[in-house]
Amino acid sequence: DFRRQQIRDQAVCISQGEGLEPRSESREVLKLSVREALTRLPEPQRDTFLLREVAGLSYAEIAAIRETTIGAVRSLLHRARQTLRSHLRSEHYGNWNRNHVNTI
């Protein structure tokens, strides 16, 4: 439906960096790293992550859009966050403090 497409379009724009202004060079590197990590996620995880973290939708709203259960949304988000953390730690930040990466 129209609302679902509108939300997805907004999430895609934000995931491509539109509307995000870097505060420093390291911020730009981080933004690019996160964007790259997002492209590696399976589509259901990526879409769910963007709807939650970028569009700010509730689990119930995401479940309605994706036509699934809240439990499935939580599972997709957990796996997406886990994969993103792993990618950012291993590929881009080496031995960075684990707690710092968890705040991303």
C-alpha positions as CSV (number, residue, x, y, z in Angstrom):
1,D,0.0,0.0,0.0
2,F,1.0,3.7,-0.3
3,R,2.1,4.2,3.3
4,R,4.3,1.0,3.2
5,Q,6.0,2.2,0.0
6,Q,6.5,5.7,1.4
7,I,8.2,4.4,4.5
8,R,10.4,2.1,2.5
9,D,11.4,4.9,0.2
10,Q,12.3,7.1,3.2
11,A,14.4,4.3,4.7
12,V,16.2,3.8,1.3
13,C,17.0,7.5,1.0
14,I,18.4,7.6,4.5
15,S,20.4,4.4,4.0
16,Q,22.0,6.0,1.0
17,G,23.1,8.9,3.1
18,E,20.6,11.5,2.1
19,G,19.8,13.9,4.9
20,L,22.8,12.8,7.0
21,E,25.6,15.4,7.3
22,P,28.9,14.2,8.6
23,R,30.4,16.0,11.6
24,S,34.0,15.1,10.8
25,E,36.0,12.9,8.5
26,S,35.8,10.0,10.9
27,R,32.1,10.4,11.0
28,E,32.0,10.1,7.2
29,V,34.1,7.0,7.3
30,L,31.8,5.5,9.9
31,K,28.8,6.4,7.8
32,L,30.3,4.7,4.8
33,S,31.2,1.7,6.8
34,V,27.7,1.3,8.2
35,R,26.2,1.8,4.7
36,E,28.5,-0.9,3.3
37,A,27.6,-3.3,6.2
38,L,23.9,-2.6,5.5
39,T,24.3,-3.7,1.9
40,R,25.6,-7.1,3.1
41,L,22.5,-7.8,5.2
42,P,19.8,-10.0,3.7
43,E,16.9,-7.8,2.5
44,P,14.4,-8.8,5.2
45,Q,17.0,-7.9,7.9
46,R,18.0,-4.7,6.2
47,D,14.5,-3.5,5.6
48,T,13.4,-4.3,9.2
49,F,16.5,-2.6,10.6
50,L,15.9,0.6,8.6
51,L,12.3,0.7,9.5
52,R,13.1,0.5,13.2
53,E,16.4,2.4,13.5
54,V,16.0,5.0,10.8
55,A,12.2,5.5,10.4
56,G,11.6,4.9,14.1
57,L,8.7,2.6,13.7
58,S,7.5,0.4,16.6
59,Y,7.8,-3.4,16.4
60,A,4.0,-3.6,15.9
61,E,4.1,-1.1,13.0
62,I,7.0,-3.1,11.4
63,A,5.1,-6.4,11.9
64,A,2.0,-4.9,10.2
65,I,4.1,-3.6,7.3
66,R,6.0,-6.8,6.8
67,E,2.8,-8.9,7.5
68,T,4.5,-11.0,10.1
69,T,4.6,-11.3,13.9
70,I,6.3,-9.1,16.5
71,G,8.5,-12.1,17.4
72,A,9.7,-12.4,13.8
73,V,10.5,-8.6,13.8
74,R,12.5,-9.0,17.0
75,S,14.4,-11.9,15.6
76,L,15.2,-10.1,12.3
77,L,16.4,-7.0,14.3
78,H,18.6,-9.2,16.6
79,R,20.3,-10.9,13.6
80,A,20.7,-7.6,11.7
81,R,22.3,-5.9,14.7
82,Q,24.5,-8.9,15.4
83,T,25.7,-9.1,11.8
84,L,26.3,-5.3,11.7
85,R,28.4,-5.3,14.9
86,S,30.4,-8.3,13.7
87,H,31.1,-6.6,10.3
88,L,32.1,-3.3,11.8
89,R,34.3,-4.9,14.4
90,S,36.2,-7.3,12.0
91,E,36.3,-5.4,8.8
92,H,36.7,-1.8,9.8
93,Y,37.7,-1.3,13.4
94,G,39.9,-4.3,14.3
95,N,40.3,-4.3,18.0
96,W,38.2,-1.3,18.9
97,N,36.5,-1.4,22.3
98,R,33.4,-3.7,22.0
99,N,31.3,-1.2,24.0
100,H,32.0,1.6,21.5
101,V,30.8,-0.5,18.6
102,N,27.7,-1.6,20.5
103,T,26.6,2.1,20.6
104,I,26.6,2.4,16.8
